[in-house]
Amino acid sequence: MLSTFGVVFPIFALILTGYLSRRLGALGPDASRELNRFVVFLALPALLFDIMAHASWAAVYQPGFIAVFGFSCTAAFAVTVALRLRAGRPLADASIDGLNAAYGNTGYIGIPLCLVALGPASQTGAVIATIFTACVLFGGAIILVEIGLQAEKRIWPLALKVARSLARNPLVIAPALGSLVAASGFAIPDHAEIFFKLLGGAASPCALVALGLFFAGKSAPKKRDDGAVGLLIVLKLVGQPALAWLLARYVFALSPIAARTAVLMAALPTGTGAFMLAEYYRREADVTSAVILFSTIASLLTISAYLAFGG
């Protein structure tokens, strides 16, 4: 357990570094936003492009892995939305809560964590999980939120709006371009390869520090549904990875590395994308920020336990 804790600890140490940097005044109030913009628009796209550009179609096309991770995410989202609707929450709020229970921090924590804990063989699966989370899950949540907010419920205009948004998303464009490069057989020149390696290498540490800055900048909420916070954290850290483990082991019989990658990506804490959506729509922002903070802290123990004892 201690050795596993040592593997996971550097990831959370970088988050703590960002938190303390803001609390001690070393970085200003805009540091989190600007560092996040650097990661989202430059560093992380470079990393995703580089990974996909060197991945073969045979490696990327993993229907079993996609089914395990995709179904576990979708199930966590759907169950949460159903429970919150039954509790009397509007569809828009229930959809945000569904994202809290299903939207893992795949890009910021998942990719570097898989690399450290499972090695390079896990990176293709980590990217597949990131693409599914950023495109399918996030896009589906936006559609439901928009439906909940608009009385006319015009599906096709909403779908077109989501498609346009995703088409401008660098986290979607970069891996798509990388896939085209891989399919074409084009060899990236050495000087360009160095550029992508250097820029992509900054993604993980900068993103984790930015996450700590985000936590430090949040003020205490005036009111919050702590019962909902607890439910969402349990669904995210326990329910989703447990379902992924069952599917990987007993239904789709994934290889050991693919199974461990799928479960680890499913076990990640809630990502900041959920808060971005909550704040944009002014729905469930207090609940979402609490879920992100406390699920990240709790995942230090749950992820360590899985890496130590999980099969």
Salt bridges, closest charged atoms under 4 A:
ASP30 OD1 - ARG33 NH2 3.51
GLU34 OE2 - ARG33 NE 3.50
ASP50 OD1 - HIS54 ND1 3.54
ASP50 OD2 - LYS197 NZ 2.87
ASP93 OD2 - ARG89 NH2 2.74
ASP93 OD1 - ARG283 NE 2.57
ASP97 OD2 - ARG84 NE 2.76
GLU146 OE2 - LYS161 NZ 3.05
GLU152 OE2 - ARG154 NH2 3.30
GLU193 OE1 - HIS54 NE2 3.40
GLU193 OE2 - LYS197 NZ 3.61
ASP225 OD2 - ARG84 NH2 3.84
ASP226 OD1 - ARG224 NE 2.88
GLU284 OE2 - ARG84 NH2 3.78
GLU284 OE1 - ARG89 NH2 2.86
